[in-house]
Amino acid sequence: MFKPATSFHARAADKHYVVGELYRLIEHHDRSDNSHRHYFASIKNGFDNLHDSMLGEYPTVEHLRKKALIRTGYRDERSIVCASKAEAERVAAFIRPMDDYSVVVPLNCVVHVMTAKSQSVRAMGAAEFQKSKAAVLNFIDDLLGVEHGATARSEAA
């Protein structure tokens, strides 16, 4: 049996729970601030080591992070079916400026719009954040042509 630690928590529990009811509990792990800071510092390190030829596609650290999220599957996708290939090209051209970080791909008569998933604490729990962090850093290592983990390790050095 669980008991509220303080009277404040007891009042909050009274508002949300009913005595005698059964509730399923899940273990919750907060995200580590150190892991969060390490992640963003590692992305910055990767960005600082990009070849000049890649700066057109990744002009800022945020472009690199969001496009890496998209390309590693941490994305939201929408598709728009158009009447023709020409219309799909026009729709894609219209959509692209709406979000600098999105990937917009017209394919035949369909426009595919991909945007990065939010990595905010509210949107992504600790476990999913860690998986997305590893995927993004591995993606950056692949871009740089270095072994996985190199970008994150050299950031700490």
N, C-alpha and C positions, 0 to 999 in steps of 0.2 A: 504494500500500500504506500502511495506517495502522499506526502503532506507538504503544503506550501511552507516555504522557509520563513516568510515574514507575514505580518498582517496585510501588508500591501498586496503581496502575491495571493493571499487568501481571498481578498476582495476581488481581484482580477479573475481568479479561478471560479468564484461564485458567478461571475458574469458569463463565463464561457462554458462551464461544465455543470452537469447534474449529478448530485450525490446518488450513488448506486448504479449509475450507467457504466458501461465498459468502454474504454477508449484505447485504441491502438497507439502505442508510442513508437517513435522512430528515433534513432540516435542522430543527433545533429552535430556536425563539426564545423565550426566557424573557419573561414578562410584565413590563412596566415598572412599578416601584413608583410612579413619578411618575404614570403613567396611572391606576393603581389609586386613588391618593389623590385625583387630580383628579376621577375618576368619583364617588367617595363624597361629596366636597365639593360637587360640582355637584348631586347628588341632594338634599343637605341644603339647598342654596340654593333649589332648586325647591320643596322642602317648605315652607321659610320663606315662600315667595311664593304658596302655595296660598290660594285664597279660602276663607273660613271654612265655606262650604257644602260643601266637599270633604273636610273633616276627618272626617266620619262614615265615609266610605269609605277614607280614607287617614289614620288617626289618628296614625301614626308614620312616620318616614323609612323604616323597614324595610317597612312596609305598602306605601308608595309604590313602593319598588324592586321588591318581589316581585310586586305586582299589575301593574306595568309590564312586568316580564319575562313574566308570563303572557299579558298582552294583546298583546304583540308577538311571540308565538310561541315564546318560550324557556321552554317548559313541558313537563311530563310530564302525560299525560292517562290517566285510567282511567274506564271506564263500567260501571255496574252496572244490569243489566236487572231490573226488578221486575214483579210480577204485575199491578199496576194503577197508575194515576196517583196515587191516594191513598197507596199504599205507597211510591212514589217520593218523594213529599213527606215522609213519615215518615223514610225512609232519609236523605234530604238533611238534614233537621233533626238527625238523629243524627250525621252526618258533619261538619257545619259546625264544631262546637266542637273537633274534633280538631286542626285546624290553622288558626290565626287568619289565616294569609296565603293560604289556598287559595281558589279560586273554585269553588263547588258549585252546579251548575245542574240542577234536575230538569226534564226535558223529556218530556212524556207519561209513558211507563213507564220511562224511562231516566234515571239520575242520572249526570251528567258531573262528574268531580272533576279539577280542574286545579291543579297545584302548580308553583311556579317552579323552573326548573333551577338547580342550584348553579353559582355563578360562582367556586368555589374553583379554585386553580391546578391541583389534581389532576383536577377534573371538567371544566374548560374551558380549552383552550389559548389562546395569545395571539391568534390570528386570530379565533376564535369570540368571545373576550372583547371584542375591539374592535368586532365587529359587534353584539354584544348591548349594549355600552355606548352605541353610536350610536343603536340602536333605542330604548333606555330613555330617553336624554336627549331624543330627538326626541318621544317620547310625552309626556314632562313638558312640553316646550315647547308641544305641542299643547294639553295641559290648561290651561296658563297663557295660551294665546292669543298667544304670541310667536313670532317667526321661529325656525326651527331653528338651534341653536347659541347662542341668547341665554342660556340658563341656564348653559351651560358657560363662556361668555365673561364674564358678570357675576360668576361665582364668582371668577375670577382678578383682577378689578378691585379 
